Amino acid sequence: MSHTIECPCGAVLREDDEDAVVTAARQHARAVHDMELSDEQARAMVRPG
């Protein structure tokens, strides 16, 4: 099963592993939005699919 995070900017991050999608979200937040996202904040955004 894949794990998905949809950023409010419209980016959709999808990985097979929850840890991987959390890492991708944190990297996206830093690179695109110049903000730090905690593991807890990113995990709260994870949805199946």
C-alpha distance matrix in Angstrom:
0.0 3.8 6.8 10.0 13.6 16.3 19.7 22.8 24.2 21.7 19.6 15.8 13.9 10.3 8.9 6.1 8.2 9.7 13.1 12.9 12.3 15.0 17.2 16.8 17.8 20.7 21.9 21.7 23.7 26.2 26.7 26.7 27.9 29.9 28.5 27.0 23.8 23.4 20.2 20.7 21.1 18.0 15.8 17.4 16.1 12.3 10.6 7.2 6.7
3.8 0.0 3.8 6.6 10.3 13.0 16.2 19.5 20.7 18.3 15.9 12.2 10.1 6.6 5.5 4.2 6.7 7.9 11.2 10.3 9.1 12.2 14.3 13.4 14.4 17.5 18.5 18.0 20.1 22.7 23.1 23.0 24.3 26.4 25.1 23.9 20.8 20.8 17.9 18.7 18.7 15.3 13.7 15.5 13.6 10.0 8.7 6.1 5.0
6.8 3.8 0.0 3.8 7.0 10.2 13.3 16.5 18.1 16.1 13.9 10.4 8.2 5.6 5.4 5.9 6.6 5.8 9.2 8.9 6.7 9.2 11.9 11.2 11.4 14.5 16.0 15.5 17.1 19.9 20.7 20.5 21.3 23.4 21.9 20.6 17.4 17.3 14.6 15.2 14.9 11.6 10.1 11.8 9.9 6.3 5.8 4.8 5.3
10.0 6.6 3.8 0.0 3.8 6.5 9.7 12.9 14.4 12.4 10.4 7.0 5.6 4.4 6.6 8.7 9.6 8.3 11.1 10.2 6.9 9.1 11.8 10.3 9.6 13.2 14.6 13.3 14.8 17.9 18.5 17.7 18.5 21.0 19.6 18.9 15.9 16.5 14.6 15.0 13.8 10.5 10.1 11.1 8.2 5.6 5.2 6.0 5.8
13.6 10.3 7.0 3.8 0.0 3.8 6.3 9.6 11.3 10.1 8.3 5.9 5.1 6.5 9.1 11.8 11.9 9.8 11.7 10.9 7.1 8.1 10.8 9.2 7.2 10.7 12.5 10.8 11.6 15.0 15.9 14.8 15.2 17.7 16.2 15.7 12.7 13.9 12.7 13.1 11.1 8.0 8.8 9.3 5.8 5.0 6.3 8.8 9.2
16.3 13.0 10.2 6.5 3.8 0.0 3.8 6.5 8.2 6.6 5.9 4.6 6.3 8.6 11.9 14.9 15.4 13.6 15.3 14.3 10.5 11.4 13.6 11.3 9.0 12.4 13.7 11.1 11.6 15.3 15.7 13.8 14.0 17.1 16.1 16.4 13.9 15.8 15.3 15.5 12.8 10.3 11.8 11.4 7.5 8.1 8.6 11.1 10.9
19.7 16.2 13.3 9.7 6.3 3.8 0.0 3.8 5.2 5.5 5.2 6.3 7.9 11.1 14.2 17.5 17.6 15.5 16.5 15.4 11.8 11.8 13.5 11.2 8.2 10.8 12.1 9.0 8.8 12.5 13.0 10.7 10.5 13.7 12.8 13.7 11.7 14.4 14.8 15.1 11.9 10.0 12.5 12.0 8.6 10.3 11.7 14.6 14.6
22.8 19.5 16.5 12.9 9.6 6.5 3.8 0.0 3.8 5.4 7.3 9.2 11.5 14.7 17.9 21.1 21.3 19.0 20.0 19.1 15.5 15.3 17.0 14.8 11.6 13.7 15.0 11.7 10.7 14.3 14.8 11.9 10.8 14.3 13.5 15.1 13.5 16.3 17.3 17.1 13.5 12.5 15.1 13.8 10.6 13.0 14.0 17.1 17.2
24.2 20.7 18.1 14.4 11.3 8.2 5.2 3.8 0.0 3.8 5.8 9.0 11.5 15.0 18.3 21.8 22.3 20.5 21.2 19.7 16.3 16.5 17.4 14.6 12.0 14.0 14.3 10.6 10.2 13.3 12.9 9.5 9.2 13.0 13.3 15.5 14.6 17.9 19.0 19.5 16.0 14.6 17.5 16.9 13.6 15.5 16.6 19.3 18.8
21.7 18.3 16.1 12.4 10.1 6.6 5.5 5.4 3.8 0.0 3.8 6.4 9.7 12.8 16.4 19.8 20.8 19.5 20.7 18.9 15.4 16.4 17.6 14.5 12.4 15.2 15.4 11.7 12.3 15.6 14.8 11.7 12.3 16.1 16.3 18.0 16.7 19.6 20.1 20.6 17.4 15.4 17.7 17.2 13.5 14.7 15.0 17.2 16.1
19.6 15.9 13.9 10.4 8.3 5.9 5.2 7.3 5.8 3.8 0.0 3.8 6.5 9.9 13.3 16.8 17.9 16.8 17.8 15.6 12.3 13.7 14.4 11.1 9.6 12.7 12.4 8.9 10.4 13.5 12.5 10.1 11.5 14.9 15.2 16.6 15.2 18.0 18.1 19.2 16.4 13.8 16.1 16.4 12.8 13.3 14.0 15.9 14.7
15.8 12.2 10.4 7.0 5.9 4.6 6.3 9.2 9.0 6.4 3.8 0.0 3.8 6.5 10.1 13.5 14.8 14.0 15.6 13.5 10.1 12.1 13.4 10.3 9.3 12.9 13.0 10.2 12.2 15.3 14.8 13.0 14.4 17.5 17.3 17.9 15.9 18.0 17.4 18.4 16.0 12.9 14.5 15.0 11.3 10.9 11.1 12.4 11.0
13.9 10.1 8.2 5.6 5.1 6.3 7.9 11.5 11.5 9.7 6.5 3.8 0.0 3.8 6.9 10.5 11.4 10.8 12.1 9.7 6.5 9.0 10.1 7.0 6.9 10.6 10.8 8.9 11.3 14.1 13.8 13.1 14.7 17.2 16.7 16.6 14.4 16.1 14.9 16.4 14.7 11.2 12.4 13.9 10.7 9.5 10.4 11.5 10.4
10.3 6.6 5.6 4.4 6.5 8.6 11.1 14.7 15.0 12.8 9.9 6.5 3.8 0.0 3.8 7.1 8.8 9.1 11.0 8.7 6.1 9.6 11.0 8.6 9.5 13.0 13.3 12.1 14.7 17.3 17.1 16.7 18.4 20.7 20.0 19.4 16.9 17.9 16.0 17.4 16.4 12.7 12.9 14.6 11.8 9.4 9.5 9.3 7.8
8.9 5.5 5.4 6.6 9.1 11.9 14.2 17.9 18.3 16.4 13.3 10.1 6.9 3.8 0.0 3.8 5.4 6.9 8.6 6.1 5.2 9.0 9.9 8.5 10.4 13.3 13.6 13.5 16.1 18.2 18.3 18.6 20.4 22.1 21.3 20.1 17.6 18.0 15.5 17.2 17.0 13.3 12.9 15.4 13.3 10.3 10.8 10.0 9.1
6.1 4.2 5.9 8.7 11.8 14.9 17.5 21.1 21.8 19.8 16.8 13.5 10.5 7.1 3.8 0.0 3.8 6.7 9.0 7.5 7.8 11.1 12.2 11.7 13.7 16.3 16.8 17.1 19.6 21.6 21.8 22.4 24.0 25.6 24.5 23.0 20.3 20.0 17.1 18.6 18.9 15.4 14.1 16.7 15.2 11.7 11.6 9.8 9.1
8.2 6.7 6.6 9.6 11.9 15.4 17.6 21.3 22.3 20.8 17.9 14.8 11.4 8.8 5.4 3.8 0.0 3.8 5.5 5.2 6.5 8.8 10.0 10.7 12.5 14.5 15.5 16.5 18.5 20.2 21.1 22.0 23.3 24.4 23.0 21.0 18.2 17.4 14.1 15.8 16.7 13.4 11.8 14.9 14.1 10.7 11.7 10.6 11.1
9.7 7.9 5.8 8.3 9.8 13.6 15.5 19.0 20.5 19.5 16.8 14.0 10.8 9.1 6.9 6.7 3.8 0.0 3.8 5.4 5.3 6.2 8.6 9.9 10.6 12.4 14.3 15.2 16.5 18.5 19.9 20.7 21.4 22.5 20.6 18.4 15.3 14.3 10.9 12.1 13.1 10.0 8.0 11.1 10.8 7.6 9.4 9.4 11.0
13.1 11.2 9.2 11.1 11.7 15.3 16.5 20.0 21.2 20.7 17.8 15.6 12.1 11.0 8.6 9.0 5.5 3.8 0.0 3.8 5.6 5.1 6.2 8.6 9.9 10.7 12.3 14.2 15.4 16.7 18.3 19.7 20.4 20.9 19.1 16.5 13.8 12.4 9.1 11.3 12.7 9.8 8.5 12.2 12.3 10.0 12.6 13.1 14.5
12.9 10.3 8.9 10.2 10.9 14.3 15.4 19.1 19.7 18.9 15.6 13.5 9.7 8.7 6.1 7.5 5.2 5.4 3.8 0.0 3.8 5.4 5.1 6.1 8.6 9.9 10.5 12.1 14.2 15.4 16.3 17.7 19.0 19.8 18.6 16.6 14.3 13.9 11.1 13.8 14.4 10.9 10.7 14.2 13.2 10.9 13.2 13.4 13.9
12.3 9.1 6.7 6.9 7.1 10.5 11.8 15.5 16.3 15.4 12.3 10.1 6.5 6.1 5.2 7.8 6.5 5.3 5.6 3.8 0.0 3.8 5.4 4.9 6.1 8.6 9.7 10.2 12.1 14.1 15.0 15.7 16.8 18.1 16.8 15.2 12.6 12.8 10.5 12.5 12.2 8.5 8.7 11.6 10.0 7.9 10.2 11.1 11.5
15.0 12.2 9.2 9.1 8.1 11.4 11.8 15.3 16.5 16.4 13.7 12.1 9.0 9.6 9.0 11.1 8.8 6.2 5.1 5.4 3.8 0.0 3.8 5.4 5.1 6.2 8.6 9.8 10.6 12.4 14.2 15.2 15.5 16.4 14.4 12.3 9.4 9.1 6.7 9.0 9.0 5.5 6.2 9.5 8.8 7.7 11.0 12.8 14.1
17.2 14.3 11.9 11.8 10.8 13.6 13.5 17.0 17.4 17.6 14.4 13.4 10.1 11.0 9.9 12.2 10.0 8.6 6.2 5.1 5.4 3.8 0.0 3.8 5.4 5.2 6.2 8.5 9.9 10.7 12.2 14.0 14.9 15.1 13.7 11.6 9.7 9.8 8.0 11.3 11.4 8.3 9.7 13.0 12.2 11.4 14.6 16.0 16.9
16.8 13.4 11.2 10.3 9.2 11.3 11.2 14.8 14.6 14.5 11.1 10.3 7.0 8.6 8.5 11.7 10.7 9.9 8.6 6.1 4.9 5.4 3.8 0.0 3.8 5.5 5.1 6.0 8.5 9.9 10.3 11.6 13.1 14.1 13.4 12.3 10.7 11.9 10.8 13.6 12.8 9.3 11.2 14.0 12.1 11.4 14.0 15.5 15.5
17.8 14.4 11.4 9.6 7.2 9.0 8.2 11.6 12.0 12.4 9.6 9.3 6.9 9.5 10.4 13.7 12.5 10.6 9.9 8.6 6.1 5.1 5.4 3.8 0.0 3.8 5.4 5.0 6.0 8.5 9.8 10.2 10.8 12.2 10.9 10.0 7.8 9.6 9.2 11.4 9.7 6.5 9.2 11.3 9.3 9.5 12.6 14.8 15.3
20.7 17.5 14.5 13.2 10.7 12.4 10.8 13.7 14.0 15.2 12.7 12.9 10.6 13.0 13.3 16.3 14.5 12.4 10.7 9.9 8.6 6.2 5.2 5.5 3.8 0.0 3.8 5.5 5.2 6.2 8.6 10.1 10.1 10.3 8.6 6.9 5.4 7.2 7.6 10.5 9.2 7.0 10.1 12.3 11.3 12.1 15.5 17.9 18.8
21.9 18.5 16.0 14.6 12.5 13.7 12.1 15.0 14.3 15.4 12.4 13.0 10.8 13.3 13.6 16.8 15.5 14.3 12.3 10.5 9.7 8.6 6.2 5.1 5.4 3.8 0.0 3.8 5.5 5.1 6.0 8.3 9.6 9.6 9.4 8.6 8.6 10.7 11.1 14.2 13.0 10.6 13.5 15.9 14.4 14.8 17.9 19.9 20.1
21.7 18.0 15.5 13.3 10.8 11.1 9.0 11.7 10.6 11.7 8.9 10.2 8.9 12.1 13.5 17.1 16.5 15.2 14.2 12.1 10.2 9.8 8.5 6.0 5.0 5.5 3.8 0.0 3.8 5.4 5.2 5.6 7.3 8.8 9.0 9.5 9.3 12.2 12.9 15.3 13.2 10.7 14.0 15.6 13.4 14.1 16.8 19.0 18.9
23.7 20.1 17.1 14.8 11.6 11.6 8.8 10.7 10.2 12.3 10.4 12.2 11.3 14.7 16.1 19.6 18.5 16.5 15.4 14.2 12.1 10.6 9.9 8.5 6.0 5.2 5.5 3.8 0.0 3.8 5.7 5.6 5.0 6.3 5.5 6.4 6.5 10.0 11.7 13.7 11.1 9.6 13.3 14.4 12.6 14.3 17.3 20.1 20.5
26.2 22.7 19.9 17.9 15.0 15.3 12.5 14.3 13.3 15.6 13.5 15.3 14.1 17.3 18.2 21.6 20.2 18.5 16.7 15.4 14.1 12.4 10.7 9.9 8.5 6.2 5.1 5.4 3.8 0.0 3.8 5.9 5.8 4.6 4.9 5.7 7.6 10.8 12.8 15.3 13.3 12.2 15.8 17.3 15.9 17.5 20.6 23.2 23.6
26.7 23.1 20.7 18.5 15.9 15.7 13.0 14.8 12.9 14.8 12.5 14.8 13.8 17.1 18.3 21.8 21.1 19.9 18.3 16.3 15.0 14.2 12.2 10.3 9.8 8.6 6.0 5.2 5.7 3.8 0.0 3.8 6.0 5.8 8.0 9.5 11.2 14.3 16.0 18.6 16.5 14.8 18.3 19.9 18.0 19.1 21.9 24.2 24.0
26.7 23.0 20.5 17.7 14.8 13.8 10.7 11.9 9.5 11.7 10.1 13.0 13.1 16.7 18.6 22.4 22.0 20.7 19.7 17.7 15.7 15.2 14.0 11.6 10.2 10.1 8.3 5.6 5.6 5.9 3.8 0.0 3.8 5.9 8.2 10.7 11.9 15.5 17.2 19.2 16.5 15.0 18.6 19.5 17.1 18.6 21.0 23.5 23.1
27.9 24.3 21.3 18.5 15.2 14.0 10.5 10.8 9.2 12.3 11.5 14.4 14.7 18.4 20.4 24.0 23.3 21.4 20.4 19.0 16.8 15.5 14.9 13.1 10.8 10.1 9.6 7.3 5.0 5.8 6.0 3.8 0.0 3.8 5.4 8.6 10.1 13.8 16.2 17.8 14.8 14.0 17.8 18.2 16.2 18.4 21.0 23.9 24.1
29.9 26.4 23.4 21.0 17.7 17.1 13.7 14.3 13.0 16.1 14.9 17.5 17.2 20.7 22.1 25.6 24.4 22.5 20.9 19.8 18.1 16.4 15.1 14.1 12.2 10.3 9.6 8.8 6.3 4.6 5.8 5.9 3.8 0.0 3.8 7.0 9.7 13.2 16.0 17.9 15.4 15.0 18.8 19.6 18.2 20.4 23.4 26.3 26.7
28.5 25.1 21.9 19.6 16.2 16.1 12.8 13.5 13.3 16.3 15.2 17.3 16.7 20.0 21.3 24.5 23.0 20.6 19.1 18.6 16.8 14.4 13.7 13.4 10.9 8.6 9.4 9.0 5.5 4.9 8.0 8.2 5.4 3.8 0.0 3.8 6.4 9.9 13.0 14.5 12.0 12.2 16.0 16.5 15.7 18.1 21.3 24.5 25.3
27.0 23.9 20.6 18.9 15.7 16.4 13.7 15.1 15.5 18.0 16.6 17.9 16.6 19.4 20.1 23.0 21.0 18.4 16.5 16.6 15.2 12.3 11.6 12.3 10.0 6.9 8.6 9.5 6.4 5.7 9.5 10.7 8.6 7.0 3.8 0.0 3.8 6.5 9.8 11.6 9.8 10.2 13.7 14.7 14.5 16.7 20.3 23.3 24.6
23.8 20.8 17.4 15.9 12.7 13.9 11.7 13.5 14.6 16.7 15.2 15.9 14.4 16.9 17.6 20.3 18.2 15.3 13.8 14.3 12.6 9.4 9.7 10.7 7.8 5.4 8.6 9.3 6.5 7.6 11.2 11.9 10.1 9.7 6.4 3.8 0.0 3.8 6.7 8.2 6.2 6.5 10.0 10.9 10.9 13.1 16.7 19.8 21.4
23.4 20.8 17.3 16.5 13.9 15.8 14.4 16.3 17.9 19.6 18.0 18.0 16.1 17.9 18.0 20.0 17.4 14.3 12.4 13.9 12.8 9.1 9.8 11.9 9.6 7.2 10.7 12.2 10.0 10.8 14.3 15.5 13.8 13.2 9.9 6.5 3.8 0.0 3.8 5.3 5.1 6.3 8.5 10.0 11.2 12.9 16.7 19.6 21.7
20.2 17.9 14.6 14.6 12.7 15.3 14.8 17.3 19.0 20.1 18.1 17.4 14.9 16.0 15.5 17.1 14.1 10.9 9.1 11.1 10.5 6.7 8.0 10.8 9.2 7.6 11.1 12.9 11.7 12.8 16.0 17.2 16.2 16.0 13.0 9.8 6.7 3.8 0.0 3.8 5.5 5.2 6.0 8.6 10.1 10.8 14.6 17.1 19.3
20.7 18.7 15.2 15.0 13.1 15.5 15.1 17.1 19.5 20.6 19.2 18.4 16.4 17.4 17.2 18.6 15.8 12.1 11.3 13.8 12.5 9.0 11.3 13.6 11.4 10.5 14.2 15.3 13.7 15.3 18.6 19.2 17.8 17.9 14.5 11.6 8.2 5.3 3.8 0.0 3.8 5.5 5.1 6.2 8.9 10.2 13.8 16.6 19.3
21.1 18.7 14.9 13.8 11.1 12.8 11.9 13.5 16.0 17.4 16.4 16.0 14.7 16.4 17.0 18.9 16.7 13.1 12.7 14.4 12.2 9.0 11.4 12.8 9.7 9.2 13.0 13.2 11.1 13.3 16.5 16.5 14.8 15.4 12.0 9.8 6.2 5.1 5.5 3.8 0.0 3.8 5.6 5.3 6.8 9.4 12.9 16.2 18.6
18.0 15.3 11.6 10.5 8.0 10.3 10.0 12.5 14.6 15.4 13.8 12.9 11.2 12.7 13.3 15.4 13.4 10.0 9.8 10.9 8.5 5.5 8.3 9.3 6.5 7.0 10.6 10.7 9.6 12.2 14.8 15.0 14.0 15.0 12.2 10.2 6.5 6.3 5.2 5.5 3.8 0.0 3.8 5.4 5.3 6.8 10.6 13.6 15.6
15.8 13.7 10.1 10.1 8.8 11.8 12.5 15.1 17.5 17.7 16.1 14.5 12.4 12.9 12.9 14.1 11.8 8.0 8.5 10.7 8.7 6.2 9.7 11.2 9.2 10.1 13.5 14.0 13.3 15.8 18.3 18.6 17.8 18.8 16.0 13.7 10.0 8.5 6.0 5.1 5.6 3.8 0.0 3.8 5.3 5.3 8.9 11.5 14.2
17.4 15.5 11.8 11.1 9.3 11.4 12.0 13.8 16.9 17.2 16.4 15.0 13.9 14.6 15.4 16.7 14.9 11.1 12.2 14.2 11.6 9.5 13.0 14.0 11.3 12.3 15.9 15.6 14.4 17.3 19.9 19.5 18.2 19.6 16.5 14.7 10.9 10.0 8.6 6.2 5.3 5.4 3.8 0.0 3.8 5.7 8.5 11.9 14.7
16.1 13.6 9.9 8.2 5.8 7.5 8.6 10.6 13.6 13.5 12.8 11.3 10.7 11.8 13.3 15.2 14.1 10.8 12.3 13.2 10.0 8.8 12.2 12.1 9.3 11.3 14.4 13.4 12.6 15.9 18.0 17.1 16.2 18.2 15.7 14.5 10.9 11.2 10.1 8.9 6.8 5.3 5.3 3.8 0.0 3.8 6.5 10.2 12.3
12.3 10.0 6.3 5.6 5.0 8.1 10.3 13.0 15.5 14.7 13.3 10.9 9.5 9.4 10.3 11.7 10.7 7.6 10.0 10.9 7.9 7.7 11.4 11.4 9.5 12.1 14.8 14.1 14.3 17.5 19.1 18.6 18.4 20.4 18.1 16.7 13.1 12.9 10.8 10.2 9.4 6.8 5.3 5.7 3.8 0.0 3.8 6.9 9.3
10.6 8.7 5.8 5.2 6.3 8.6 11.7 14.0 16.6 15.0 14.0 11.1 10.4 9.5 10.8 11.6 11.7 9.4 12.6 13.2 10.2 11.0 14.6 14.0 12.6 15.5 17.9 16.8 17.3 20.6 21.9 21.0 21.0 23.4 21.3 20.3 16.7 16.7 14.6 13.8 12.9 10.6 8.9 8.5 6.5 3.8 0.0 3.8 6.4
7.2 6.1 4.8 6.0 8.8 11.1 14.6 17.1 19.3 17.2 15.9 12.4 11.5 9.3 10.0 9.8 10.6 9.4 13.1 13.4 11.1 12.8 16.0 15.5 14.8 17.9 19.9 19.0 20.1 23.2 24.2 23.5 23.9 26.3 24.5 23.3 19.8 19.6 17.1 16.6 16.2 13.6 11.5 11.9 10.2 6.9 3.8 0.0 3.8
6.7 5.0 5.3 5.8 9.2 10.9 14.6 17.2 18.8 16.1 14.7 11.0 10.4 7.8 9.1 9.1 11.1 11.0 14.5 13.9 11.5 14.1 16.9 15.5 15.3 18.8 20.1 18.9 20.5 23.6 24.0 23.1 24.1 26.7 25.3 24.6 21.4 21.7 19.3 19.3 18.6 15.6 14.2 14.7 12.3 9.3 6.4 3.8 0.0
